[in-house]
């Protein structure tokens, strides 16, 4: 059992992660809407969950890199976190572009991918290591200076659906990642991760990951619906598993009595 306020990277069940994410990102959005604050450092350490009498609730922590983006905001406040693994593509490749809520949501997608690939807790991660996987995982290249574009490639629609997402072992997290990815990278007004190529195969036109900032409010609204929907699915799944476990326990007790 996890103590109160534990990191989602020590969860007992993938459903707990889905619930914690939905609650934390609701707080994330409220901080922006009500206080003009961007979190700026979404990692597995920033999203916590607490066990309550009613189940599980999520908490958003670690506002060390938070940025005020109100009318009196200064460029000096736009400090970027040091952990590149979870940074958005634009933060890495276009530091001059002002951050938005979409950068944090993209970081959340990478957190889900990391947890889903390597394990949602230490036992899962130990099992992953013991399986001695030799397959090449693109996430291992995201921190390498020799593969600066690997993350951009991993998020391409066809690559993500047929390769990247398939590495997520828990169905609940895999579907959550797919739905967040669709909202972030497949908007009809700014779809994709690369600029278009001209007839000479040179990049041309606007960058879709910069253009999508124009649709920030619309995309965030969709993302909030996505995590809320998955929270409900997680609650149902965990309730059904709990009921099944109780039924099996009762059957075993009856067999013992006989």
Backbone bond lengths (Angstrom), bond angles and torsions (degrees), N, CA, C in turn:
res aa  C-N    CA-C-N  psi(-1)  N-CA   C-N-CA  omega(-1)  CA-C   N-CA-C  phi
1 X - - - 1.468 - - 1.528 109.11 -
2 X 1.338 114.29 145.68 1.450 119.72 -177.72 1.514 110.45 -96.49
3 X 1.312 116.36 138.65 1.455 119.76 179.29 1.520 110.01 -72.56
4 X 1.324 114.91 164.87 1.463 120.68 -178.31 1.519 110.35 -60.10
5 X 1.328 116.09 135.41 1.454 120.07 177.18 1.508 113.98 78.15
6 X 1.331 118.89 26.17 1.455 121.19 -179.25 1.517 111.96 -81.82
7 X 1.334 116.32 157.28 1.458 121.34 178.45 1.531 110.33 -70.02
8 X 1.320 116.09 151.43 1.464 118.95 179.43 1.521 111.51 -68.91
9 X 1.331 117.67 -14.58 1.458 120.31 176.92 1.523 111.66 -80.11
10 X 1.333 116.87 13.75 1.463 121.57 174.03 1.526 109.40 -134.64
11 X 1.320 116.53 32.41 1.458 121.16 -177.10 1.516 111.40 -76.37
12 X 1.330 115.23 155.12 1.459 120.85 175.84 1.524 111.66 -85.57
13 X 1.326 116.64 -24.24 1.468 121.12 -170.67 1.532 107.96 -148.47
14 X 1.345 118.63 140.14 1.472 119.94 178.99 1.521 112.81 -60.06
15 X 1.330 117.43 -26.24 1.455 120.33 177.40 1.513 112.22 -62.76
16 X 1.336 116.89 -34.09 1.464 120.51 177.80 1.531 110.43 -62.22
17 X 1.325 116.09 -35.62 1.462 120.57 178.72 1.523 110.09 -67.08
18 X 1.331 116.79 -43.91 1.456 120.40 178.87 1.517 112.47 -60.56
19 X 1.315 116.69 -41.53 1.468 121.39 179.22 1.525 110.36 -66.88
20 X 1.333 116.77 -46.69 1.462 120.90 -178.94 1.521 111.38 -61.97
21 X 1.321 116.93 -39.83 1.466 121.31 179.90 1.526 110.83 -63.60
22 X 1.328 116.96 -45.83 1.466 120.51 -179.25 1.528 110.91 -60.62
23 X 1.322 116.69 -45.05 1.465 120.49 -179.90 1.535 111.02 -66.19
24 X 1.333 116.63 -44.30 1.462 120.75 -177.38 1.523 111.57 -65.23
25 X 1.330 117.17 -40.20 1.460 119.46 -178.06 1.523 111.97 -75.27
26 X 1.320 117.48 -23.22 1.466 119.99 171.85 1.527 109.21 -66.38
27 X 1.341 116.70 -40.60 1.463 121.73 175.65 1.534 109.88 -65.82
28 X 1.310 115.99 -42.57 1.466 121.98 177.89 1.526 110.63 -54.64
29 X 1.320 116.47 -45.39 1.457 120.17 -179.12 1.526 111.51 -70.23
30 X 1.335 116.65 -38.60 1.463 120.62 179.02 1.524 111.05 -63.75
31 X 1.336 117.14 -36.71 1.463 120.59 179.00 1.526 110.61 -63.31
32 X 1.324 115.67 -35.43 1.463 119.48 178.43 1.527 111.54 -75.16
33 X 1.317 116.42 -48.78 1.463 120.88 -175.95 1.526 111.86 -64.69
34 X 1.316 116.75 -42.07 1.464 121.07 -174.06 1.529 114.43 -91.81
35 X 1.362 115.89 -28.05 1.472 118.35 -172.87 1.530 113.96 -127.36
36 X 1.335 118.37 2.33 1.466 121.88 -178.04 1.528 112.29 57.04
37 X 1.347 115.90 41.55 1.460 121.65 -178.47 1.532 109.89 -114.16
38 X 1.336 115.45 130.54 1.459 122.08 170.03 1.529 108.04 -103.33
39 X 1.311 116.95 136.69 1.462 120.11 -176.59 1.525 111.49 -69.43
40 X 1.318 117.66 -55.62 1.457 121.87 173.05 1.512 117.42 81.62
41 X 1.345 118.75 3.20 1.467 119.16 -176.73 1.526 110.36 -153.57
42 X 1.323 116.87 54.81 1.464 120.93 179.50 1.521 109.74 -76.23
43 X 1.325 116.05 113.81 1.464 123.23 178.00 1.523 108.15 -139.18
44 X 1.331 116.23 179.74 1.462 119.67 176.54 1.524 111.29 -66.32
45 X 1.331 117.07 -20.30 1.465 120.86 178.71 1.521 112.55 -84.91
46 X 1.331 116.81 -18.16 1.464 120.24 -176.91 1.524 112.73 -85.59
47 X 1.315 116.57 -22.55 1.467 120.35 -179.62 1.523 108.54 -106.56
48 X 1.313 115.74 115.58 1.463 122.56 -178.91 1.523 109.44 -111.77
49 X 1.323 114.99 163.88 1.461 116.86 169.59 1.519 109.44 -137.01
50 X 1.319 114.25 148.04 1.453 121.73 -178.83 1.511 109.62 -121.09
51 X 1.308 116.15 137.95 1.455 121.34 174.38 1.519 108.72 -81.20
52 X 1.304 116.03 131.96 1.462 121.63 179.77 1.522 108.88 -126.05
53 X 1.322 115.78 175.25 1.463 120.25 178.20 1.518 111.19 -63.00
54 X 1.338 116.69 -25.90 1.456 121.24 -178.41 1.519 113.16 -95.93
55 X 1.325 117.49 -1.62 1.459 119.52 179.98 1.515 111.87 136.64
56 X 1.342 116.09 -114.35 1.461 121.77 -175.78 1.523 108.95 -134.21
57 X 1.322 116.18 143.66 1.460 121.33 174.42 1.520 108.96 -135.11
58 X 1.336 116.76 148.86 1.448 121.24 -177.94 1.514 112.68 -97.85
59 X 1.340 115.87 154.03 1.458 122.94 -178.99 1.522 108.13 -134.42
60 X 1.326 117.14 139.33 1.465 121.88 174.36 1.522 108.61 -102.75
61 X 1.324 116.44 123.70 1.464 121.69 -176.59 1.524 110.19 -126.37
62 X 1.331 115.78 -172.47 1.468 124.57 174.83 1.528 112.95 54.69
63 X 1.319 114.97 68.39 1.459 121.25 176.51 1.531 111.84 -90.41
64 X 1.329 117.63 27.06 1.463 121.79 -176.23 1.525 112.68 -59.25
65 X 1.332 116.93 -34.14 1.459 121.23 -177.79 1.526 111.65 -105.86
66 X 1.313 116.84 18.92 1.462 120.72 -179.73 1.529 110.17 -61.90
67 X 1.332 114.92 147.51 1.457 121.71 -176.68 1.519 110.44 -127.47
68 X 1.320 115.60 133.18 1.464 119.64 173.35 1.527 107.91 -85.51
69 X 1.331 116.56 126.66 1.464 120.90 -175.80 1.524 111.65 -119.23
70 X 1.330 116.93 23.72 1.459 121.01 177.87 1.515 112.12 -74.81
71 X 1.310 116.74 -169.58 1.463 121.95 -174.73 1.527 113.28 -61.61
72 X 1.327 117.00 -29.72 1.470 119.92 -177.81 1.522 112.76 -99.35
73 X 1.343 117.23 17.05 1.463 120.77 -178.74 1.519 110.56 -66.14
74 X 1.330 115.97 148.40 1.454 122.11 177.57 1.512 110.40 -116.37
75 X 1.320 116.66 152.01 1.463 120.98 178.80 1.520 110.66 -60.10
76 X 1.345 116.78 -30.44 1.461 120.69 -178.56 1.526 111.92 -63.98
77 X 1.319 116.67 -18.22 1.464 119.85 -179.25 1.529 112.55 -81.00
78 X 1.313 116.98 -9.09 1.458 120.68 -173.49 1.524 111.25 -87.08
79 X 1.283 116.69 59.39 1.465 121.75 -179.26 1.525 109.40 -78.18
80 X 1.329 115.61 134.30 1.459 121.27 -178.78 1.519 109.24 -98.56
81 X 1.337 116.56 138.11 1.459 120.38 -179.18 1.524 110.68 -65.20
82 X 1.329 115.97 159.97 1.456 121.18 -175.11 1.526 113.06 -85.42
83 X 1.319 118.36 -20.05 1.453 121.42 -174.06 1.531 110.41 -81.79
84 X 1.327 117.01 96.76 1.457 122.05 -173.29 1.532 113.06 -69.63
85 X 1.320 116.75 -24.64 1.458 120.15 -177.44 1.518 111.90 -53.37
86 X 1.328 117.41 -39.45 1.458 121.38 -175.14 1.537 113.15 -103.45
87 X 1.313 118.42 2.66 1.459 120.25 -179.05 1.525 110.89 -72.52
88 X 1.322 115.88 148.83 1.464 120.83 178.26 1.522 110.14 -70.33
89 X 1.318 115.28 161.15 1.466 120.91 -179.74 1.530 110.75 -61.89
90 X 1.319 117.09 -43.10 1.459 120.50 -179.44 1.527 110.92 -64.65
91 X 1.325 118.05 -39.64 1.465 120.77 178.46 1.522 111.34 -61.07
92 X 1.332 116.38 -34.94 1.456 121.37 -178.78 1.526 112.15 -79.22
93 X 1.331 116.70 -42.42 1.464 121.10 -171.35 1.526 114.89 -100.35
94 X 1.336 116.52 -20.07 1.465 120.18 -176.94 1.530 108.73 -138.49
95 X 1.317 115.48 67.83 1.466 120.80 -176.03 1.524 112.52 -62.42
96 X 1.328 116.72 -19.45 1.466 119.76 -178.94 1.530 112.59 -75.87
97 X 1.326 117.44 -15.39 1.459 121.50 -178.30 1.530 109.54 -81.41
98 X 1.333 118.78 126.53 1.471 120.45 179.81 1.525 111.61 -57.33
99 X 1.310 116.07 139.61 1.455 121.20 178.85 1.528 110.66 -73.31
100 X 1.310 115.07 152.04 1.460 121.56 174.79 1.529 107.87 -132.61
101 X 1.324 116.22 -178.70 1.461 120.40 176.04 1.524 111.33 -60.46
102 X 1.325 117.13 -26.63 1.463 120.24 -177.67 1.518 112.16 -65.69
103 X 1.329 117.55 -29.81 1.467 119.98 175.17 1.528 110.69 -61.73
104 X 1.327 116.37 -43.12 1.466 120.44 179.60 1.519 111.16 -67.96
105 X 1.316 117.48 -39.12 1.459 120.16 178.09 1.532 110.96 -65.25
106 X 1.310 116.36 -35.82 1.460 119.48 176.92 1.528 109.99 -66.44
107 X 1.325 116.77 -40.31 1.462 120.25 175.76 1.528 110.57 -59.87
108 X 1.326 116.14 -38.88 1.465 120.10 178.17 1.522 110.75 -60.36
109 X 1.322 117.38 -41.59 1.465 120.81 178.39 1.523 110.61 -58.82
110 X 1.340 117.11 -40.67 1.461 120.38 -179.85 1.530 111.53 -69.75
111 X 1.319 116.77 -32.54 1.467 120.20 174.80 1.524 110.32 -63.13
112 X 1.326 116.29 -46.23 1.469 120.81 179.04 1.523 110.49 -61.06
113 X 1.320 116.39 -42.49 1.465 120.82 -179.80 1.530 110.69 -64.16
114 X 1.325 116.82 -42.40 1.464 120.95 179.35 1.527 110.62 -62.06
115 X 1.330 116.52 -48.36 1.462 120.71 -179.39 1.528 110.91 -64.78
116 X 1.332 115.93 -43.22 1.457 119.48 -177.46 1.514 113.41 -67.85
117 X 1.336 116.47 -29.40 1.462 120.55 -178.54 1.519 112.30 -82.37
118 X 1.328 116.81 -48.76 1.461 120.68 -173.62 1.530 113.68 -95.79
119 X 1.340 118.15 -15.96 1.455 120.29 177.32 1.507 112.62 127.55
120 X 1.325 116.07 145.54 1.466 120.69 -177.01 1.524 112.26 -86.54
121 X 1.316 117.87 -6.07 1.463 121.42 176.91 1.526 108.73 -157.54
122 X 1.310 117.21 177.61 1.466 121.03 -175.36 1.524 111.67 -61.65
123 X 1.318 117.77 -39.79 1.457 120.21 179.94 1.529 110.96 -61.16
124 X 1.315 115.84 -43.17 1.458 120.77 176.76 1.525 111.33 -61.70
125 X 1.331 115.94 -44.76 1.462 119.60 -177.69 1.529 111.41 -68.00
126 X 1.312 117.05 -36.23 1.466 119.84 175.56 1.521 110.81 -63.91
127 X 1.326 116.61 -40.05 1.463 121.01 178.54 1.521 110.34 -64.22
128 X 1.333 116.31 -39.07 1.461 120.64 178.62 1.526 110.71 -60.84
129 X 1.326 116.49 -44.97 1.457 121.29 179.86 1.528 110.59 -65.21
130 X 1.310 116.80 -41.46 1.460 121.25 -178.07 1.524 113.02 -67.57
131 X 1.323 116.06 -22.22 1.460 119.18 177.32 1.522 111.70 -72.68
132 X 1.351 115.30 -11.92 1.477 121.85 176.80 1.515 111.54 52.02
133 X 1.316 116.73 51.54 1.457 120.78 -179.38 1.530 110.00 -67.75
134 X 1.322 115.54 131.87 1.453 120.85 177.36 1.520 111.89 -103.93
135 X 1.323 116.66 -5.07 1.453 119.71 -177.91 1.519 111.18 -63.92
136 X 1.307 114.62 149.91 1.465 120.14 179.26 1.524 109.41 -81.14
137 X 1.315 116.57 123.93 1.452 121.90 178.82 1.524 108.75 -108.86
138 X 1.322 116.42 124.14 1.455 119.33 -177.54 1.516 112.58 -62.11
139 X 1.342 117.12 -29.18 1.469 119.57 -178.46 1.531 111.10 -62.18
140 X 1.329 117.85 -26.68 1.459 120.60 179.30 1.525 111.64 -68.85
141 X 1.342 116.81 -20.46 1.453 120.47 -177.93 1.526 112.79 -90.88
142 X 1.340 117.91 -9.32 1.460 120.07 -172.86 1.519 113.72 -64.94
143 X 1.316 117.45 -22.26 1.461 120.68 -179.48 1.523 112.59 -97.79
144 X 1.318 116.31 -3.38 1.456 119.63 -175.92 1.526 111.47 -84.92
145 X 1.324 116.88 136.02 1.465 120.45 177.94 1.520 111.54 -73.02
146 X 1.336 116.79 -10.93 1.456 120.17 179.77 1.531 112.24 -87.31
147 X 1.334 117.14 -11.70 1.458 120.66 -177.96 1.530 109.71 -130.48
148 X 1.330 117.76 61.86 1.463 119.75 -175.06 1.516 114.20 -66.36
149 X 1.336 117.86 -22.28 1.463 120.44 -175.80 1.524 113.22 -102.10
150 X 1.329 118.19 7.31 1.459 120.68 -176.62 1.521 111.73 -61.87
151 X 1.314 118.05 -41.88 1.457 121.16 -178.99 1.530 110.17 -64.27
152 X 1.327 116.90 -40.86 1.466 120.85 178.16 1.521 110.07 -60.88
153 X 1.314 116.90 -42.26 1.466 121.58 178.39 1.533 110.68 -65.94
154 X 1.322 117.08 -42.41 1.461 121.76 -177.63 1.528 112.15 -61.62
155 X 1.333 116.75 -28.94 1.464 120.69 -176.39 1.530 113.23 -90.19
156 X 1.329 118.54 -3.40 1.470 119.89 173.45 1.522 108.47 -58.19
157 X 1.325 117.21 141.02 1.459 121.50 -172.57 1.516 112.51 -53.55
158 X 1.334 117.24 -52.42 1.466 119.95 -176.60 1.519 111.87 -66.41
159 X 1.340 116.90 -34.91 1.465 120.48 179.32 1.525 109.85 -71.48
160 X 1.330 116.23 -44.51 1.462 119.78 -177.79 1.523 111.44 -62.71
161 X 1.316 117.47 -48.17 1.471 120.75 -175.90 1.520 113.04 -68.86
162 X 1.329 117.34 -35.07 1.460 119.65 -174.48 1.526 114.25 -99.79
163 X 1.317 116.57 -12.21 1.461 118.30 -178.05 1.526 112.29 -132.45
164 X 1.323 115.97 -62.72 1.470 120.33 -172.86 1.522 112.10 -57.79
165 X 1.338 116.75 -54.68 1.468 120.59 -176.23 1.520 112.43 -66.15
166 X 1.324 117.12 -26.54 1.469 119.82 -178.16 1.521 111.66 -66.44
167 X 1.339 117.82 -17.69 1.464 121.40 179.27 1.520 112.00 -78.77
168 X 1.329 117.78 -11.59 1.465 121.56 179.33 1.523 108.01 -80.23
169 X 1.309 117.18 118.28 1.462 121.02 -168.75 1.518 114.65 -82.10
170 X 1.330 117.47 -24.66 1.462 120.17 -178.45 1.529 109.54 -96.43
171 X 1.318 117.08 125.65 1.458 121.78 -175.94 1.526 111.61 -58.33
172 X 1.334 117.82 -41.38 1.460 120.64 -179.79 1.528 111.31 -58.15
173 X 1.326 116.82 -43.93 1.459 120.63 -179.00 1.522 111.23 -75.90
174 X 1.321 117.01 -33.69 1.471 120.05 179.63 1.524 111.03 -62.98
175 X 1.323 116.80 -45.12 1.459 119.91 -179.16 1.527 111.03 -70.44
176 X 1.334 116.65 -35.81 1.461 120.33 176.57 1.525 109.76 -61.81
177 X 1.323 116.63 -45.03 1.466 120.85 179.39 1.526 110.77 -61.99
178 X 1.314 117.37 -42.30 1.469 120.67 -179.53 1.523 111.09 -62.96
179 X 1.306 117.04 -41.61 1.463 120.06 -178.08 1.527 111.58 -70.32
180 X 1.338 117.17 -38.06 1.466 120.10 176.64 1.529 109.66 -67.30
181 X 1.313 116.69 -42.15 1.462 120.97 178.47 1.532 110.82 -59.86
182 X 1.308 116.78 -44.03 1.466 120.50 -179.54 1.522 111.00 -60.08
183 X 1.329 117.05 -44.19 1.464 120.60 -179.50 1.528 111.44 -66.80
184 X 1.325 117.38 -36.98 1.462 121.37 -175.18 1.525 113.63 -80.22
185 X 1.320 117.07 -37.43 1.457 120.11 -169.59 1.526 114.98 -115.40
186 X 1.323 117.41 -2.92 1.465 119.37 -173.90 1.526 112.99 -123.53
187 X 1.326 117.66 24.21 1.460 120.38 176.58 1.527 108.38 -66.07
188 X 1.316 116.71 138.11 1.462 120.46 -175.36 1.527 112.97 -61.63
189 X 1.326 117.14 -24.15 1.461 119.84 -179.57 1.513 114.43 -87.79
190 X 1.343 118.09 -10.27 1.470 120.57 -176.05 1.519 110.03 -159.79
191 X 1.294 117.06 52.61 1.464 121.15 -174.65 1.531 111.47 -78.87
192 X 1.331 115.64 143.53 1.455 121.12 174.00 1.518 113.51 105.50
193 X 1.339 114.96 177.60 1.466 121.48 179.24 1.527 112.22 -120.95
194 X 1.332 117.57 -10.51 1.460 122.12 -179.41 1.524 111.34 -118.31
195 X 1.325 115.89 154.06 1.452 120.59 170.92 1.524 109.43 -71.14
196 X 1.311 116.51 157.45 1.459 120.94 177.63 1.522 110.39 -68.55
197 X 1.339 115.63 159.40 1.455 121.27 178.31 1.527 109.93 -110.66
198 X 1.330 116.27 142.06 1.463 119.27 176.13 1.524 109.74 -84.53
199 X 1.322 116.87 -173.46 1.473 120.49 -175.90 1.519 112.68 -64.75
200 X 1.338 116.53 -18.79 1.464 121.05 177.38 1.529 111.91 -97.34
201 X 1.335 115.39 11.99 1.463 122.79 177.94 1.528 112.61 63.90
202 X 1.316 115.23 32.63 1.454 120.79 174.60 1.526 108.96 -105.66
203 X 1.330 115.46 143.83 1.459 119.04 -179.10 1.519 110.91 -63.15
204 X 1.328 115.18 139.77 1.453 119.68 179.15 1.529 108.85 -148.74
205 X 1.326 116.20 163.29 1.452 120.05 177.32 1.519 112.66 76.98
206 X 1.330 116.70 179.19 1.471 121.76 -177.14 1.526 112.03 -71.97
207 X 1.325 115.49 155.62 1.461 120.83 177.05 1.532 108.05 -84.98
208 X 1.333 118.14 124.62 1.470 119.98 -176.00 1.521 114.04 -60.72
209 X 1.334 118.26 -30.85 1.458 120.56 -178.45 1.524 112.24 -78.13
210 X 1.330 115.86 -14.32 1.460 119.98 171.82 1.529 109.57 -92.93
211 X 1.328 115.72 -39.86 1.459 120.85 178.65 1.528 112.48 -62.39
212 X 1.322 117.85 -29.05 1.461 119.70 -176.20 1.527 112.60 -67.44
213 X 1.321 117.70 -16.43 1.466 119.43 177.37 1.523 111.33 -60.34
214 X 1.335 116.64 -25.85 1.459 120.28 178.12 1.530 111.40 -68.18
215 X 1.318 116.61 -18.90 1.464 122.12 -178.99 1.526 111.67 -109.79
216 X 1.340 116.36 19.26 1.464 121.34 -173.07 1.529 112.85 -52.08
217 X 1.321 118.12 -52.96 1.467 121.14 -175.39 1.526 111.14 -60.87
218 X 1.317 116.19 -42.17 1.463 120.86 179.92 1.520 111.96 -64.63
219 X 1.336 115.96 -43.55 1.465 120.36 -178.71 1.527 110.82 -69.25
220 X 1.320 117.05 -41.65 1.468 120.21 179.28 1.517 110.59 -62.36
221 X 1.336 117.20 -40.63 1.471 120.11 178.20 1.526 110.52 -59.56
222 X 1.325 116.29 -41.24 1.468 120.44 177.93 1.524 110.65 -66.69
223 X 1.314 117.93 -40.75 1.462 121.63 -179.76 1.526 111.57 -64.23
224 X 1.316 116.80 -39.80 1.458 120.19 178.35 1.535 110.50 -64.37
225 X 1.322 117.03 -37.48 1.464 120.61 175.70 1.525 110.83 -65.79
226 X 1.331 116.25 -38.66 1.467 120.97 179.56 1.528 110.81 -60.69
227 X 1.338 117.68 -51.06 1.464 119.17 -175.89 1.524 111.16 -70.59
228 X 1.343 117.04 -31.90 1.466 119.39 176.92 1.523 110.31 -66.08
229 X 1.313 116.11 -40.33 1.467 120.75 178.69 1.531 111.13 -64.72
230 X 1.314 116.29 -40.83 1.461 119.82 -179.74 1.527 111.48 -72.95
231 X 1.311 116.92 -28.38 1.463 119.38 174.62 1.533 109.61 -62.02
232 X 1.314 116.90 -45.44 1.462 120.62 179.18 1.528 111.01 -63.09
233 X 1.335 116.51 -40.49 1.462 120.30 177.87 1.529 110.60 -63.13
234 X 1.332 116.84 -39.10 1.464 121.04 178.80 1.522 110.82 -66.01
235 X 1.324 116.37 -41.84 1.466 120.18 178.81 1.521 110.76 -61.34
236 X 1.316 116.49 -42.64 1.472 120.67 179.42 1.519 110.29 -64.84
237 X 1.327 116.74 -46.80 1.464 120.60 -178.49 1.521 111.93 -61.43
238 X 1.336 116.53 -43.58 1.454 119.93 -179.45 1.523 111.22 -68.63
239 X 1.328 117.82 -35.99 1.461 121.45 178.04 1.518 110.64 -65.94
240 X 1.336 116.23 -42.66 1.466 120.00 179.25 1.526 111.05 -64.89
241 X 1.319 117.12 -40.89 1.462 120.30 179.01 1.527 110.73 -66.01
242 X 1.328 116.26 -37.82 1.463 120.17 178.67 1.531 110.66 -65.58
243 X 1.327 116.83 -42.66 1.466 121.10 179.13 1.520 111.00 -64.25
244 X 1.337 116.29 -40.56 1.452 120.63 178.76 1.524 110.75 -64.38
245 X 1.334 116.50 -42.01 1.459 120.59 179.74 1.531 110.57 -63.86
246 X 1.325 117.14 -40.50 1.468 120.82 178.53 1.527 110.72 -64.93
247 X 1.324 116.19 -40.46 1.463 120.08 179.97 1.523 110.76 -65.08
248 X 1.324 116.80 -43.17 1.460 120.66 179.25 1.522 110.93 -65.23
249 X 1.337 116.40 -37.57 1.458 120.70 178.62 1.522 110.45 -64.73
250 X 1.343 115.97 -41.15 1.466 120.33 179.14 1.517 110.98 -65.29
251 X 1.327 116.97 -39.93 1.466 121.09 178.94 1.521 110.92 -64.54
252 X 1.323 115.70 -40.62 1.464 118.96 178.38 1.518 111.68 -65.06
253 X 1.340 115.09 -38.06 1.466 119.25 178.47 1.524 111.38 -65.50
254 X 1.339 116.52 -39.05 1.471 121.02 177.39 1.514 110.95 -65.38
255 X 1.335 116.14 -41.31 1.469 119.09 178.58 1.520 111.14 -63.42
256 X 1.319 117.27 -36.54 1.464 121.48 179.40 1.521 111.04 -66.29
257 X 1.347 115.56 -38.96 1.452 120.09 -179.61 1.525 111.35 -66.16
258 X 1.316 115.07 -34.91 1.459 118.82 179.98 1.521 111.69 -73.23
